[in-house]
Amino acid sequence: MPKYTRTVNKNLLSSLIKFNGYSLTAIGKMLDPPLTVSVVSRICNPGHPHKPEKRILEIAKIFHVPDAILFPYVEVQDSGSESQEKSKHIGDR
């Protein structure tokens, strides 16, 4: 069964931040409880693996955009089964 995680639609989020005249500091202050700019930056960074669901929903609500559009789900590659599959065929020639 595939596993999913959240990423961020960085172009859309950046556009929304600029359009609304916000900064990461301002967004952090709007959250409950408020977050520092570094924590907001990590949530808004597509490379950061852990994105708290509560914060995702709060940020999406600020911009009035569905959370699945702003922070879409992506399938996580499970490397365990691939490496096991390769190891089965080592002795076959």
Phi and psi in degrees as a GROMACS rama.xvg file:
@    title "Ramachandran Plot"
@    xaxis  label "Phi"
@    yaxis  label "Psi"
@TYPE xy
-67.8473  147.3  PRO-2
-106.08  148.493  LYS-3
-126.326  151.275  TYR-4
-136.966  170.908  THR-5
-97.7397  142.66  ARG-6
-120.405  -168.054  THR-7
-131.296  139.455  VAL-8
-82.7168  84.0686  ASN-9
-61.1449  -40.5494  LYS-10
-62.97  -44.5422  ASN-11
-64.9684  -45.9417  LEU-12
-62.3285  -44.264  LEU-13
-61.7796  -41.602  SER-14
-63.6053  -42.9527  SER-15
-64.4148  -39.5328  LEU-16
-63.1871  -47.4484  ILE-17
-66.4034  -44.2193  LYS-18
-60.1264  -40.3478  PHE-19
-86.0779  -3.43631  ASN-20
70.8976  27.0636  GLY-21
-92.5277  168.207  TYR-22
-128.53  169.592  SER-23
-63.4935  -32.6294  LEU-24
-63.5138  -44.7823  THR-25
-64.3795  -40.5562  ALA-26
-63.9341  -44.0526  ILE-27
-57.5311  -38.1046  GLY-28
-71.7317  -24.4708  LYS-29
-79.026  -16.3971  MET-30
-81.2859  158.303  LEU-31
-121.763  111.151  ASP-32
-73.732  158.314  PRO-33
-59.1959  149.042  PRO-34
-117.505  157.063  LEU-35
-75.716  163.48  THR-36
-62.3133  -34.0548  VAL-37
-67.3014  -37.8263  SER-38
-69.8354  -42.0053  VAL-39
-62.8586  -40.43  VAL-40
-60.6592  -42.236  SER-41
-64.1087  -39.7672  ARG-42
-65.6386  -36.9532  ILE-43
-85.7243  0.802383  CYS-44
-94.446  121.809  ASN-45
-62.5955  -24.3935  PRO-46
-78.8483  -14.3726  GLY-47
-83.3594  121.738  HIS-48
-72.8998  -33.1969  PRO-49
-99.2627  117.306  HIS-50
-125.775  110.372  LYS-51
-61.5792  128.135  PRO-52
-58.0614  -40.0265  GLU-53
-60.6372  -42.4451  LYS-54
-69.9323  -37.2869  ARG-55
-59.041  -46.429  ILE-56
-64.9876  -38.7961  LEU-57
-65.8028  -43.9198  GLU-58
-65.6708  -42.1863  ILE-59
-62.3284  -37.1194  ALA-60
-67.3442  -36.5298  LYS-61
-57.4604  -41.2159  ILE-62
-95.0343  -0.176898  PHE-63
57.135  43.4046  HIS-64
-124.925  137.917  VAL-65
-56.893  138.105  PRO-66
-60.6793  -31.1803  ASP-67
-70.7427  -19.4805  ALA-68
-88.1177  -43.1536  ILE-69
-75.5538  -37.3748  LEU-70
-127.819  76.262  PHE-71
-69.6433  157.076  PRO-72
-82.7268  140.075  TYR-73
-129.986  146.948  VAL-74
-74.6463  136.112  GLU-75
-89.0905  130.497  VAL-76
-74.8749  124.07  GLN-77
-93.9104  103.557  ASP-78
-78.6304  -15.4805  SER-79
-61.5431  -45.7495  GLY-80
-70.3477  -33.7569  SER-81
-64.2911  -46.2824  GLU-82
-67.747  -33.878  SER-83
-67.9755  -39.023  GLN-84
-63.998  -41.1981  GLU-85
-66.2577  -38.8371  LYS-86
-68.8628  -21.918  SER-87
-67.166  -30.4375  LYS-88
-100.435  14.6006  HIS-89
-66.6595  -42.8458  ILE-90
-84.1766  -12.1133  GLY-91
-78.2741  126.529  ASP-92
